[in-house]
């Protein structure tokens, strides 16, 4: 499916491995690692990614800005997952079926502000507790599957309650 996950200096190999596992289960086109994000081959990715790392296409860029520029040259809509004044709720966002890249940020500082300045849009997951964000691997799963739901890739979309 034409969905790409872009990891902007994500520190934890366990988070990255988990994101690869999500990418495999969602048939995501590619995981792009940037900066110091652990990337294959890396033994830490196998702990949470299991064999998904071997089955998901990936490439690495020295900077996230370079990855975003390459994706935009490829005609991909780039959306950062970050809480800002310009962000929209991820369930209200429109994700073009022609292709979307979701940029996920560092566990402590989020998506780099220089990257936020060049993306096409920004989406956020509303948080109702004390924390203002989910774990990066959890957030990747939530929004990736919303994109797939919007695209009709998950099968039936009945609004009937499941009993």
C-alpha angles and dihedrals in degrees: 000000000000095000123118129189116212116197112207107203095317106181106201121079087201091058091046092049090050090050090053089052090052089048091054095047091048095043089237113183098231148345114221117199120201137193114340094350108133109252137180128321091044122126093215092064092065095062094070100013096053108186094336091095090066093050103046119079112239142175133183130226125192089227135025089226089061091049092050091049091051092049093049089050086055090054096252121149107234119210123181118215102223140123108246138136088263096050122110127207107272093233090056094047122102113230110196113233089221091075142309134198118200115205114210120193142221116291093244108030104023124216114354112259091232088059092047088057093061106037123105095233145350128227132188138194110229110238119204100187134068094283118075096211146036126235107282094244092050092047091051091055095046096051097036091056091046089056090051091047091053090050092052092242096131099066124240116029099193116157090210112119116251112236 
